[in-house]
Amino acid sequence: MASLLVAVAPLFAPSVAQAQSNLIAQGSGTIEEIRVAGTQRIDPTTVVSYLEVKPGDGFDSSRIDASLKSLFATGLFADVTLRQEGRTLIVQVVENPIINRIAFEGNYRLEADTLNKEVSLRPRVVYTRTKVQSDVQRILELYRRSGRF
């Protein structure tokens, strides 16, 4: 249950990032450069490929917001911030972690192999709270079907 509480913490990240992207003034010049910061495993060119703007485009707040949504929709990032510094668009990201291993604790009624077949999360997959919440629901349903919950 403690892991569920940790997974709920980043729920407000998109709204904070959304508010921060609104700091970009409409029509305030042309984007000369896009700089990506905060990547660890993901190549910065991959981040840029999800943007709705490119160098030479204007600082259009609706396209910047669409870029923000596009980056969050990938499921690769826990947080994204877009900001303007002069004629440079700064894309600050925090990558979601990679799952190293999955362990089930406290499951006395069902075997770990049974639970493992039920969940979609696997080692070496990007962790997202949505996937965890989905798997928790699957496990609860499995316990209900077996008359244990």
N, C-alpha and C positions, 0 to 999 in steps of 0.2 A: 504494500500500500504506500510506503514511503516513496517509491520510485514514481508513483502516479502524481504525488504532490510536486516533485521536481519537474515533471513534464508539463505541469500547468503554468509554471512561472513565466515562460515566454509568450503567453497568450496575447499580451498587449503590444508586442514588438511591432506588428504591422501598423497599428494606429500611430505609434510614436514615430516610426519611420515616415509614415504618410505625412504627418504634421511637419517633420523636418524637411521633406521634399518640397513642401509648400513655401519654404523660404526662398526658393528660386523665383526671381521676379520675371513676370511675363514680358517677353520682348526686350530683354536686357542684354542684347548682343548675340554674337555667334559663338558656338562652341568651337574652339580651336583645338582642344585636346580633351581626351577622356582618360582619367587616371583611376586605376583600380587599386584599392588598399585592403589589406586584411585577409587575402587569400592564403591558404596553406597548402591544400591539395589540388584545388581547382585552378586551372590556368587563367590568368586575367583575360586572355582573348575569348575564353568561353563566357566569362561574365559579360564582356562587351557584346557578344553575339546575341544576348537576350535583350539588349536595350532597344528601345524604339527610336533612339536618336543616335546620330553619328557626328563626327567632326564636320563642320560646315553648316549644320542645322542651327536654327535659333534656339534659345532657351525657352522652349514652349512648355509651360507648366502641365498641360494636359498630356503631352507626350512623355514628359518626365514622370508623371504619375503612372502612366501606362507602363513605363519601364520598371518602375518600382513593383507594380503588381506582377509583371512578367517574371522578375527575379524571385519574388516570393513564391510564385506558382511552380517554380522548378522543384521546390522542396529541398534545395541544397543549402539554404541559408536560414539561420536562426534570427538574423537581423540584417537589415539593409538600410543605409542612409545615403541619400543623394544630396549633394550640395554644390553650390557654385562658388568658385574662387576665381575672381576675375573672369577670364574667358575659358576656364577649365572646369569641367564637370568632374567632381570627385565622387566615386562610387566606393563607399566603405561597406564591407561585408563581414559578417561573422558566420563562418561555415557551421552547419550542423555536424555533430560528431559522427564517426563511423562506429557501428556496433562491433565490438570485439568478440563477445560471446554472449549466449543467452543461457541463463540459469533459472530454474524454477525452484522456489523454496516454499516449504509449508504445504506441499501437495501430497497429502497422505492417501487420498482416495483415488487419484488418477496418476498414472505413471508419467514421467517426464517425456517419454517417447510419444505418448498419446497427446500431450499438450503441445509438443513440438510440431506434430502433424497439423494441429489446428491453427497455429499462428502463421502469419505471413513474414514476420521479421526473421532475418537470418544474419549470421556473422558476415562482416565486410559489406554491409548495406548501410546507407545513410539513415541515421536516426531522425525520425520526425515524430512529434507528439501525436499527430493524426494517426500514424501507423500503430503507435503504442495503444492509443485509445481504442482503435478498431480491434486490436488483438485482445485487449482486456474484455471487450464485449463478447468476442468469440469464446474466450475461456469461460466467462460467466454463463453463456448459453450452453456450453458443453457440460458444465456442472449441473445446470437446470435439467438438461435432457437425461442426465444420468441419475437424477433424483437426489443430488447432493447439496443443492442450494435452493 
